[in-house]
């Protein structure tokens, strides 16, 4: 008889430690641009620090995948938690003594980005070794819920803490990483076979890229997800501009943004059951259909709270699709390649996340907000049409996985 996830000591340790770390990370993430603005008074400097964080994570993504496949994954996670705690500690001290500079903040942001690039594939790669195959989908969904809950709680907490003191959000983030470090000390990951790959680093990166591209089901789902994320990220920015044009207050726009997290939490809790009931094809295609149907509705809705509800509805099915895709990919990929799989996909999704707001900004610069919504709706509809007729996705359940 399989032990429930709640009684799986290793999974519970990992989940609970990272749940706290997610709260701390989100608190410091919302506080970072506020801090840079308060210290420098420059929006450009604020954007620079956030760009350093995103760039560091993207640039480290592919090498991180190789290192995760070469090194002990638990030790990588421990090192990442320790490095983040030390970096945050230096920032807290600098803020307390009033000597923090924008370059110091950028360096801390770079450390945080690199650590996330390493930690996420290490955790993803460990997951199939911590839980039975039949519980992997539930574990993936619960990790998604953890992230959404952490973002919601941490974002609200970060603003409150920053209002009390500039250094307080970063101290809280430091403490949560310390707790996560301690929980990882007690984590026991089954041993892996010794690394036997090509010792040449670039060859290992190439092998990871080749693996992802050679598996048609991975390639197709990745490309479709990247295109959807690109246009949805653009749409998100366009709708905020549209709401401003319609007189929606900044406070209500904040509620709109928070509703994305609400939809993500609800969807993550439903994902394990929907994943089993809907089947792979509908689980994946469902989120594309929902976003395609709901995107044009934003043109008819003027109330900010209603737009927030629209955002929440768009996010409900996303965790089910993510659960289906991630579970299949982890089981399909040999253990010695799982780090590179996660690294490659993280870079692809990260690029879409960076380019999407740029696309949204360009659209709102040259088009009326309503016309920009139409452009995003057309882009989403086209990728959805491809998903609907794709024979690869229709046969997704038939793909062979490794034991």
N, C-alpha and C positions, 0 to 999 in steps of 0.2 A: 504494500500500500504506500502511495506517494505521500510524503509529508507536505502539508500546506505551506505556501510561501511565508505565512505569518510565523510558522514554527521553523523555518529554515534560518538557522542562526547566522550563517554567512551572508545570505541575501539581506536579512534584516539589519545586520550591522552596516553593510554597504549602503542600503537605502536610507536608513535613519541619519547616518553621518552626512551623506550628500544632501539630504533634505535641508539640514541646517546650513550647509555650505551654500546651497542655492539661495537661501534667504539672505545670507551675508553678502554673497556676490551681487545680487540684485540691488541690495541697499547701497553698496558702494558704486555700482554702475550708474544709478540715478544721481548719486551725489557727486560723481566725478565732474560732469560738465558744470554743475553748480559751483563746485570748488574752484575750478579754473577761472570761471567768470568772476567769482568773488576776489580771487587773488590778482588776476591780470586785468579784468574788465574787458577782455577781448573775446568776442564770439569765435574769431578765427583760431585763437589758441585752444579754446574749448573743443572745437572741431578737430584740431590737430591731435589732441590727446586721445580722443575717441577713435580717430583714424589709425593711430599707432596701435591701439589695442586690436582692432579688426585686421590690420595689415600683418601684425605679428602672428595672429592665429592662422591667417591664410598662408603666409610664407612658411610657417613651421608645419603645416598640415601634412604634406607628402613625406618629408623626412621623419616626422613624428610617427607615421604609420610603420615605417621601416624599423625604427627603434623599438616600438611596441612589439613587433614580431621577433626582434632579436633579444630583448632584455626581459627580465622578470617583471611582469606587469604589475604585481602588487607593489614592488619597490618603486616603480615609476609613479604610481599613484601617491605613495608616501612622499616621494621627493617633490612632487608637484604641490602637495598640501604644505610641506615645509617651506618651499621656496615662496609660495604666496604669502604665508604668514610672516616670513622675514621681510619681504618687500613691503607689505602693509605696515609692519612694525616701524620701518624706517620712515614711512610717510607720516604715521601718527606722531612720532617723535618730532619730525620736522614741523608739523603743523602746531604742535603744542608750544614749540619754541619760536614759532613765527619765521622759520627760515626755508619753507617749502618754495621750490621754484617750478616753473612749467616743465623744465627738462627732467627734474626729479619725478614729477607726476607722469611724464611720458615714459620714463624708464619703468616705473611701477606698472603702468598700463601694458608695456611690452612684455614684462614678466608674466602678468596675468594672462595675456593672450597666448603666449607660448605654452604655459602650463595647461590651459584648456585644450590646446591642440594636442598635447600629449595625454592628458587625463581621459578625455572622452573616448578615444579609440582603445585605451587600456581597459577602461571599464566595460565598454561594449564587448571586447574580446574575452574578458573574464566571465561575462554573464552566462554563456552556454556551459561553462565549467562549474558554475555555482548552483544552477537550477536544472532539473530534468527537462528534456526536450518538450514534453507535453505541457510544461508550465512556462516555457520561454515567452510565449505570446503575452501571458498575463504579466510576467516580469517586465517586459518591454513597455506595456501599457502603464504599469505602475510607476516606472521611471519617468514616463511622459507626464503623468499626473504630478509627480514630485516636482518636475521642472516648472509646470504651470503654477502650482501652489507657491513655490519659492518665488517666482516672478511677481505674483500678486502681492504676497505678504512683504517681500523685500522691497519692492518699489514703494509701497505705502510707508513702510518703516523708515526707509532711507530719507525720504523727505522730512519726516518728523524729527529724526535724529539730527539731520543737518541743521534744522532750525534751532535746535538746542545748542549744538557746537559743531564746528566744521569737521573736527577730527572724529566725532563719535561714530558715524556710519562705518568708517574704516577700521575703528577699533572693534566694532561688532563683527565685521567681516573677518578680521584677524582671529577673533575668539572662535568663530564658527569653523574656520579652517583648522584651528588647534583641536577642536572636538573631533572633526572629521579625521584628523591624523591619528588620534587615539583609537577611534573605532577601527581604522584600517590596521592598526597594530595587532588587533585580535582576529582579523580576517584570515581565513585559511583557504587558499586556492589550490586545488589539486595540481600536482606537478605536471609540467609539460615535457615533451621530448626535447632534447638539446637542439639548438639552432644548427641547421645544416644547409642554409641558403648560401647564395653567392656572397662572398665577403666584400665585393665591390658595392659601395653604397648606391651609386647611381643605377647600377644594374638592378638592385633590389627595388628601387622606385619604379623603374621601367617594368619589372615583372608585375608589380602591383597594378600599374595602369593597364598592362596587357591583360591581366586576369579580369579586371572590371569590364574592359571593352570586349573581351572574347565571349563573355556570358551574355547572350542576347537579352535575357529577362532582366539582368541587372542594368545593362546599358539602356534599355528602353525605359524602364521605370525611373532611372536616374535623370535621363534627359527630360522626360515629361514632368517630373517633380521640379526640376530646375526652371523650366519654362513657366510652370504655374507659379512658383515662388517669385520669379522675376516680375510677372505681370501683377500678382497680388500685392507685392511690396510697393509697386508703383501705384496701384489702385488705392492702397491704404493712405499714402501721402496725398493723392488727388482728392480723396473724400474729406480729409482734414481741411484742405484748402476750400473745397466746396462748402463744408459746414461753416467755415469762417465767413465766406461770402454770404451765407444765408443768415448770419447774425448769431450763430451758436456761440455761447460764452466759452472761454478757455477752460473753466471748471467742468463744464459738460463735455467738452472735447476730451478731457482727462478721463471722465467716466467712459466715454466711447472706447478709448484705448484699453481701459481696464476690462471691458467686456470681452475682448479677445481672450484674455486669460480665463475668464469665467467659462467661455465656450470650450477652451482647451481642457479645463478641469473636468467639466461635465462629460466631454467626449472621451477623456482618458478613463473615467470610471465606467463608461459604457463599452469601451473598446474591447475588453476580453470577450464579452458576450456577443457583441456585433461581429467580431472577427470570426467566431464559430458559426453564427447564424447566417451571415450574408455570403460567406465563401470568399475566396481570394479576389475574383474578378470584380464583383460588386463592391467589396470592401475598398478596393483601389479606385475604381471608376466613380464610386459614390461621391467622394469629396469633389471630384472634378465637375460632376453634374450639379452638385449643390452650389458650388461657387459660381458656375456659369449661369444658373437660374437666378441667383440672388444678386449678382453684380448690377444688372440693369435696374433693380428695384431701388437702388440708392438714388437714382434720378427722380424718383417719385416721392421720396421721403425727405421732409424738411426738418423734422424734430430730431435733436441730437441724441436723445435717449433711444428713439426708434432706430437710429443709425447704429447705435451701440448694440442693440438687440440683433440687428442684421449682422454685425461683425461676429457676435457670439454664435449665431446659427451657422455662419460660414465655417467656423472652427470645430463644430461638434463632430463631424465625421473625419477630420484630419487625423486624430490619434488612431482611429481604426485602420486607416490606410497605412499610417506609419508602422503600426504594430504588425500588420500583414507583411509589408515589405521588409522591415528589419528582421523579423523572425525568420522569414524564408532565406534572406541573404546570409544571416549568421549560420544557419544550418547548412546552407549550400556551400559555404566557403570553408576550406580546410583551416584548421586552427592556426597554422603557421602563416596564413595570409589575412587573417581577420583584422589585424592592426592596419594593414595597408588598405584593405577594403574601406574601413571606417575613415581613414585619413583622406582617401581619394574622394569619397562622397561628401565629407565635411568641407573640403575645398570647393567642390562644385556648388553645394548649397550656399556656402559662404559668399562665393562670387555673386550668386543670384541675389543674396541679401544686400550686398554692397551696391550692385548695379541697379536693383529695383528702385530704390529711392532716387537715384540719379535719373533714371528714365521718367519717374513721376515728376521730378523737378523740371525736366526739359518739357514734358507735356504741358504742365501748368504754366510754363513760361511762354509758350507759343500758341496754346489753345485755351479756349474757355474751359472752366472746370467740367462742365457737362460734356463737352466734346472729348476731353481727356478720359472721362469715365467710359465713353463709347469705345475709344481706342483700346483701353484695357479690357473691356468686355469682349471685344472682337478677338484679341489675342488669347484670352482665356478660352473662348468658345472654340477657336481653331485647335488648340492642344487637346481640348476635351473631345472634339470630333475624332482626332487621331486615337486617343485612348479608347474610345467607344468601339472602333472598328479594328483595333490592333489584334491580330491573331496571337501575338506573343502574350498579351495580357489576358486574352480569353482562355488561353491554355496555361495560365500561371500555376494552377494547382497541379499540373502534370509534370512540372520540372523536377528533376531528380535532386535530392539533397544527400550530403555526405552523412554517414552514420555518426 
